[in-house]
Structures are given as C-alpha cells and as structure tokens.
C-alpha cells in the first residue's frame, strides 16, 4: 500500500468514528479498503490497531495529502457515512467539517458530496 493510500484509509477511520461508534459494517468497509489497496499484513495490522481507539477530524493527516487524494477521501467518506443504512446527523456534520479541513472550494465540495450521496443512496443495498 502506498503511503498516500495509508493516509486515506486512516482518515476514513476518523469518519467511521464520526457517530461515536466503530460498528461491524464500518469495520467491513475498512477491511475492504485494506484489501483493495493491497496492504501488507504489517500495514493491515497498523490500521486495525489505529482504528481500535476513537479518532476525530483532528486525526486526519490532511497536510500530507495531495489535493487529488483529498477529493477521493471526501467521496469515500460520504459513502462510509451511509454504510449502516443511513447517514446520521453527526456524520453529515462531520462531512461538512471535513470539506473545510480538506480545503476543497465550497462549490466543488458540494458537488463531490452530492454525487457521492447519490451514489451511496443508489447502491445502499450493496454497502
């Protein structure tokens, strides 16, 4: 797994904790990302250990993240907030705060979030 991908996955752990819980569905999605990004066993263990404790917006390593990866993170974050079947108000707020932290222009961020929400709702049965 590339270092940049590790940053995205660790950032998504913060999103998974946005509602105060790191539930089975969220764990499954993080495990899917570990697999998709072809993490080594050592990297996978690092992510699992990292995810064991509650994370917040402040734990997202945004300064180490190229702008393209920030957009990928935002879209994945929206999908992750729907993984348990609904987007809770705390998760919606987290996504809005994440947009600011990622320094994506508000108009572009709104479009990215809207597209990701549409995708999440369309494929809710697959999440």
Buried (B, 14 or more C-beta within 10 A) or exposed (E): BEEBBBBBBBBBBBBBBBBEEBEEBBBEBBBEBBEEBEBEEEBBEBBBEBBEEEBEBEBBEBEEBEEEBBBBBBBBBBBBBBBBEEBBEEBBEBBEEBBEBBEBEEEEBEEBBEEBBEBBEEEEEEB
